[in-house]
């Protein structure tokens, strides 16, 4: 009888060990799964934080090439237009190309009437940060009395519209589109700063 008790006790211990092992294995599996999910979430959070940091650094360091000044002044019976483009960023802009058109157009203006030429007016290999390029252009055509009347009655304006293309230090192609105009809203005199059009201005 003592032998039977010992055998039963041994079986109980074996079964208890097996149960404990099973429970321990399950606990380890649950812990591992929880740890894996936590690690995955941390990895995702870290990746998002890294991407955000990289995007922030790119925004802070990249080149920003935009129009710094646009004006007009009389030259005898003609009008001289001045356009200055500047790299406002902290790193160089590469393959900078400036294309623009100067044209009298009826109001409201149509984008199809203000398409810049395919050949750039100014092309520069590198534009360092905080450096400008500029162009002076005097169209040879004189305004007719009828055109002056249309400008004075706000039915037309002289537009300076174009685009700037360049590549930043991160290898991204960038585009700045601009549209300025000379009309009654900018003053009776054909001089001074041009007004910014409500349309045709965007940057990437």
SULCOR-V626284 format. One line per field, one symbol per residue. psi: psi as a letter, one per 40 degrees, with the letter a starting at -180 (. if undefined). A space follows every 10 residues. Layout:
psi: ???
This chain:
psi: dddddddddd dddddddddd dddddddddd dddddddddd dddddddddd dddddddddd diihhihdih iiiigbeihh hhhhhiheae iihifhhhhi ihihiiiiih deefhiidhi dhhhdhhiif iiiihhhhhe hihidddddd ddefeiihih iaihiihiee ehhihhiihi ihaddeidif iaiiihieie hii.
